[in-house]
Amino acid sequence: MITQYYTPTKVIFGSGAEMHAGSELKARKAQKVLVHYGSGSAVRSGLLKKVTDQLDKEGIAYVQLGGVKPNPRLSLVYEGIELAKKEKVDWILAVGGGSVIDSAKAIAYGVYNPGDVWDFYSNKRVPEGALPIGVILTLSATGSEMSDSSVISNEDGGLKRGYNSDYSRPTFALLNPELTYSVSPYQTSCGTADIMMHTIERFFHAGRGLELTDNLAMALIRTVMENGKKALENPEDYDARANLMWASSLSHNGLMQTGNDQRGDWSCHQMEHELSGMFDVAHGAGLAAIWGSWARHVYKTNPERFALFGEGVFGIKRTADPEKDALDTISMMEDYFRSINMPVNLKELGIDPTDDQIEELTEKATFFGKRTLGSFMTLQREDMKAIYLAARN
Amino acid sequence: MITQYYTPTKVIFGSGAEMHAGSELKARKAQKVLVHYGSGSAVRSGLLKKVTDQLDKEGIAYVQLGGVKPNPRLSLVYEGIELAKKEKVDWILAVGGGSVIDSAKAIAYGVYNPGDVWDFYSNKRVPEGALPIGVILTLSATGSEMSDSSVISNEDGGLKRGYNSDYSRPTFALLNPELTYSVSPYQTSCGTADIMMHTIERFFHAGRGLELTDNLAMALIRTVMENGKKALENPEDYDARANLMWASSLSHNGLMQTGNDQRGDWSCHQMEHELSGMFDVAHGAGLAAIWGSWARHVYKTNPERFALFGEGVFGIKRTADPEKDALDTISMMEDYFRSINMPVNLKELGIDPTDDQIEELTEKATFFGKRTLGSFMTLQREDMKAIYLAARN
């Protein structure tokens, strides 16, 4: 089978990386930049001023749009598109984490293409391009800084939908681990879980995997687990933050699936999207809360794969009984999630969906009867419902 | 410190990847392509015809230039530049291994920039661009298919010199592991050694390394060692060839140094360049032949680093004596090289330089007194000579 690896994003990594924004934009002849950001912390920390000072110095015009929230909203995307068109913006600079970058990607599609940008996220049309995007990353989690993906929440119907295309891979990404020192313990844990899950979703597939990719994947997960803990112990541990930051990019830029027959399973991501679409929970926490139930539902399909994962990630000694090894592996993963204060079920996630809400989550996860999920094991409607129920109980 | 990761090359990987040449060139509006290749094997195997058939089908004009030899010669580069200019070539398609790709890169510089292309390789000037390059890879070794580097041999003086710039990163690379089934056992071993050494050179540096990069590096080396052996046992083992091929790209595209303070040591590469410049030995074999002598000369600078490498790659149990662990690690690496029939000294490499030749090698390695080598330990003239002598004895 043919796979592609395409990561054109120029990464500048290290202390002070954010100070390259002006020169990178200048080198690419940016005329007018939409500086997109989230909460007031980018303002309060002085980061935004560092950015606009660079643009002033390089003589590059700009407009600003803040207010991006976690699970970025379509309404703000519309606002950004309107603003960018009015102001004839030709570049977007996303200053923030995955939500800001994803919002920037949606605006970039919306400005470049006529019609309603939600069409792309609801799979009605495909875009023909996007405005170029630069990133200053302030949260290590989604990997959106190098990935082809973005996820937007439509308040109308509580739907959360992703769209992937190479047009949305940022042109450059400025990665300074110090900018994540102020990330809260909870968000650090959510980020750690999210980074791990981007590789885990790719690791569990039904096809033939490339051993090199498997080994890189397990090395990345081990490193993330260790450094997630270190960052919780000491939020200003440069090395821990640096490992998480670079892992966030590598976990989701395609490296961890190259040479594999399939791009991965992704059931947990899809089922989590519906959870955070309805309950507005943190994505990383939602993933951790559902993974164990997914794993116990599917592991018998290929217990060897779970056992290999347990050996490579947790160092378990494999026995003659791969099903036992698989269950041990699943328990150890849940133990790790608990050790960084991540939930391993919906109650710990802080939600308690009613039976009707479980039906609604399931219905939405099937795209209203239009799809199955997964590749490690194909999930039908009843599988999804069973997993949601298991996660609730 | 700031590091960059920039790998814009679009990789298409898997069985049949070479059949994407026509469409990739067409999508990029190539008008006239120089198809550059090495020996007659590309003709005899039918690969070249597969390529020109695609170009014919897409209506893309082309000229051909074969005859690239290992340690690619400047004289053929000049010929290629002249031909490309005369024929108004706007794209180069390299069909072969590292020598063909490096020759293509030199031609790409020479066509784009006025003056003598050797100026770039002898550090007299820097280029301002290069023709775009596509690659169909037939040998897993140098990583030139994604790297920014190329190495050319100037017959006039027996000099072998490299030049690095992002201009020479191929636009696309088509990687079909099956195209390497016919690679000889000796070349398979040389390729394995070369791939390992691209990551080893980066692993040994004097700065602070990123743990993630260290762990990915050691995972890659372990995987290459295992699959190099498998490919020798069964040359048509798709998985073994696939692992070697993708490892060759990842080992030299910059991934294995991202986040590290320094880009690596590279002493062995520089000292080997002089060996193959004078004696025309295979690059991978030359690296294996000199590494142990380099390692024993420098390990006391930081034996912990060698011990970490031994633990991660060979699974050695570390003792209270890191110098002992380092020496064990060096021996185990030499044992591995021997196990794939690679030399661990100059005699086994098949050369026996005279004292005068050792002086000449040393003089050339210092760029005639103009440089030191290495970062793990800075090598002065007398260090280089001691290493050449140790490798001879």
Interface residues (C-beta under 8 A of the other chain):
Chain A: M1 I2 T3 Q4 Y5 Y6 T7 P8 K10 V11 I12 F13 G14 S15 G16 A17 H20 R208 L210 E211 L212 T213 N215 L216 M218 A219 L220 R222 T223 V224 E226 N227 D239 A242 N243 W246 A247 L250 L255 T258 G259
Chain B: M1 I2 T3 Q4 Y5 Y6 T7 P8 K10 V11 I12 F13 G14 S15 G16 A17 H20 R208 L210 E211 L212 T213 N215 L216 M218 A219 L220 R222 T223 V224 E226 N227 D239 A242 N243 W246 A247 L250 L255 T258 G259
